[in-house]
Amino acid sequence: MSLIPSFFGAGRRTNVFDPFSLDLWADLPGLKKEEVKVEIEEGNVLQISGERSREKEDKNDTWHRVERSSGRFLRRFRLPENAKVDHVKASMENGVLTVTVPKEDVKKPDVKPIQITG
């Protein structure tokens, strides 16, 4: 599973990522949307997880071959305090998962100009 953006913090070692952008993409080739879970955990943590299990069978008159593969993945992202966690949306198309987290507008402080005399 590859994720964009791929910036994983300034030297911190953790499995929780503090993203600059609130649009995340995950490349999940071969997975169906039913095999992927997107959840918001306590503490504004977005969790993306899933499991794949594949079986490929080839046979003819002289041989029979079965290949099986499986695996799990889990990624966590700490969302900023102004994230609207009730409005998170996820979509999956052609093996690409897109998660969009809207942010609340941050009120900019009022600036009062001071006239300089002298």
Secondary structure as UniProt FT lines:
FT   STRAND          2..4
FT   STRAND          16..17
FT   STRAND          23..27
FT   TURN            29..30
FT   HELIX           33..35
FT   STRAND          36..41
FT   TURN            42..44
FT   STRAND          45..59
FT   STRAND          64..78
FT   TURN            81..82
FT   HELIX           85..87
FT   STRAND          89..93
FT   TURN            94..95
FT   STRAND          96..100
//
